[in-house]
């Protein structure tokens, strides 16, 4: 059982996953009520059944985290400009503006 958990966590963090694998990860150890809408009930934790997130929300959060790391590594304004549109659409403008200010001040 521990091997499965370790492997699952490693794959979840480092491996690119297909859509089928993402669905399987979300449904792991749950009872699938509706496969098309991914309505899943976790018997061992019934309070979290209402807080199950969709694959799109998980992917968006992962992308937001990747973009935060990317912005933190940018060293000039020219490289910061292409990420503006993504930041604007995904509530990352505060991070974008602070990095822009940092680059303007030459820190």
N, C-alpha and C positions, 0 to 999 in steps of 0.2 A: 504494500500500500504506500509506503514512503517513497519508493522508487517512482511510482506513478505521479505522486505529487511533485517531486523534484523535477521529473521530466516535463510535466505540464507547466510548471513555473518557468523553466528554462525556455521551452518553446514559446510560451506566451510573451516572454520578454525579448528574445533574440531572433526568433524565426519568423520569416514572412508567412502569413497564413492565407490560405484560400478562403473563399466565402463559406464553403462547406465546413472547413476546420474551425472557423470562427463560430459558426452555429453550433458545432459539436462542443466547443469549449463552453459556450453559454449554457448549453443544455446538460452538461456533465453533472451527474448525480441529482438530476431533477426529473420531475414527472412532466412530460410534455402534454399539455392539454390541447393545443392547436399548433401543428407543425408549420402551417403557413404564416401565422402571425407570431410565432415563437412565444406563445403563451406558456410559461413554464412555472411550475410550482415546486418549491424546495421543501420537502416534507420535514427535514431536520431543522429548518429555520423558516417557519411559516410567516414570520413578521417581515422578512425581506422579499417575499414574493411580489409585493406591490412595488418594490423599488428596483426590479430587474430592468436593466437598460437595454436598449436596442443595439444591434451591431453598429448602426450608423452613429449612434451617440458615443460608443466605445471608440470607434475609428476616429471620430472628430476630436475626442479628448486626446488620443494618442498623437494625432497630427498637431494639435495645439501645443502639446508638450515638446514635440520635435521642433516646432517653430520657435518656441521659447529658447531652447538650447541654441538653435541656429542664430537667432538674433543676438544672444549673448556673446557669440563668437565673432560677430561682424566687427571689422576694424576700420571701415571707411564708409562714408555716406553713400557712395556709388553702389555698394553692395546692399545697402539697407533699402534703397528705393524699390526694388522688385517685390519685397515682402509687404509693402504698404496695403495692397488690395486684400491680401489674406488677413492681415491684422484688422483691417477695418470691418471685414465681414464676421470675424470670430472673436470680437471683444478683447483684442490684444493691443489696442491703441495705447494704453498706458505704458506697456513695456516698450512699444515702438517709440513713443515720444521720449521716454527716459533715455533710451539708447541714442536717439537722435541728438538729444541735449548733451549727452556724454561725449558724442563725437564732435559736436560743435565746440565744446569747451576744451577738447583735446586731451581728455583724460585717458 
